[in-house]
Amino acid sequence: MNKRSALIKFFLPLVVLAVIVGYMSLSRVDKQEQDYYVAVYCQAVKLPDYRSPLAAMRKIVDSGNGDYALDRKKFNQQAADNVLNTVSKLTNVQRSTLKDDATVCSQIISAKMAG
């Protein structure tokens, strides 16, 4: 076996595996951040100019970054999409209660995400 075939047989699969594991870890949203986006959604539905949930969520996250902030929070599209997909799976009755109380809103969405 020459050096080139040894490289292909042993190291190339390791590199591919490392890339796959790295991609999977980047595409995950941790629970704390997901909970934050649930709370952001529950505040967004209360906005008087609420039209697009995604735009409202982005506005809340971006406006939470003060001019003086050293560590600015970047909008996490995947976390927002997870919340919006979950909300779309709620019944009309459940969706109608989301604007009433932010705590109840968070509980309903979090319960649906967990189950």
C-alpha positions, -999 to 999 in steps of 0.1 A, spaced: 0 0 0 15 33 -10 11 66 9 -16 80 -13 -39 51 -9 -33 50 29 -42 87 29 -74 81 11 -84 50 31 -78 64 66 -76 102 67 -102 111 42 -131 94 61 -119 111 93 -120 145 76 -155 138 62 -167 126 96 -152 158 113 -170 180 88 -203 162 93 -200 164 131 -191 201 129 -220 209 107 -245 191 129 -232 210 160 -236 243 142 -271 236 130 -284 229 166 -301 255 187 -295 251 224 -325 251 248 -317 284 264 -315 302 231 -347 285 219 -365 296 251 -353 331 244 -369 330 209 -401 317 223 -402 347 247 -393 370 218 -422 356 198 -446 361 227 -436 397 229 -437 402 191 -474 391 188 -483 420 212 -467 447 191 -493 471 176 -477 470 142 -475 432 142 -477 420 106 -449 396 100 -439 375 130 -404 370 116 -399 407 110 -412 416 145 -389 390 161 -359 404 142 -368 439 153 -370 429 190 -337 411 189 -319 439 170 -334 466 192 -321 447 222 -286 455 212 -277 489 227 -251 511 210 -228 505 239 -231 467 237 -198 449 234 -214 415 227 -242 421 202 -268 394 198 -272 381 163 -306 370 150 -308 332 149 -329 324 119 -331 287 128 -344 294 163 -370 318 150 -381 292 123 -384 266 150 -408 288 169 -428 298 139 -431 262 127 -443 252 162 -469 280 162 -482 269 128 -489 235 144 -511 250 171 -549 249 169 -567 281 161 -579 283 197 -544 280 211 -531 306 186 -559 330 196 -547 330 232 -510 338 225 -516 376 225 -533 376 259 -506 366 282 -468 362 275 -464 336 302 -493 315 289 -479 320 253 -445 307 264 -460 277 282 -481 267 252 -453 270 226 -427 253 249 -451 225 257 -457 219 219 -420 220 212 -413 195 239 -440 171 229 
